[in-house]
Amino acid sequence: MSHFTTFKATGPGAKLALVALGAVAGVLGVATAGAAGTDSDVPSVVVKYSDRNLSTDIGVKDLYAQIVRAAKQVCPEATIRDLNLQRQVNQCRDQAIARAIAKVGNSQLAALYATHSRNS
């Protein structure tokens, strides 16, 4: 069974993410999703995955990589050398990844995320 999860940027870096979202649409087979209502100004990316893929280590690692790429799309690099802005971008990415991992609800994926979080 196929699933998808939507990654949304939040926090101070979310407005920055809006600027670059259009430029990254369609990259790596990831589709952009338009949000409605109060989330209409928050960029988001949909990542499709399958429960069957999450039954293998390779599938879990692949989904984690897709989640990280999606977070980088909705929270793009700061183009100026502004440490405060870069900190906001990093916080935006961290929050997007954490929410996505929780939304998927897979223990292997959560363990991989915990390992990467400790090492960064």
C-alpha angles and dihedrals in degrees: 000000000000123000136179135204128201121223117207128189116230137172130042094322094056095089089051089052091058092066096061101033095091092053094057100045113131096013115142093001092293115137124211117234124210114225124217134214118002093356093058093107094047116092117229140181127204118220117193121212141161131230087228091060090053091060092076132060090234091052092050092048090048093052091047090053090049090050091051091049090049091051089051089052096052092039104037126189118280108252095210126062095253112141093198092053092046090051089053091050091050091049091049091052094046091052093046092051093046093050092047093050090050091047093053090051099203117145095211091052091047090051091050090049091050090052093050092045092055092048096051 
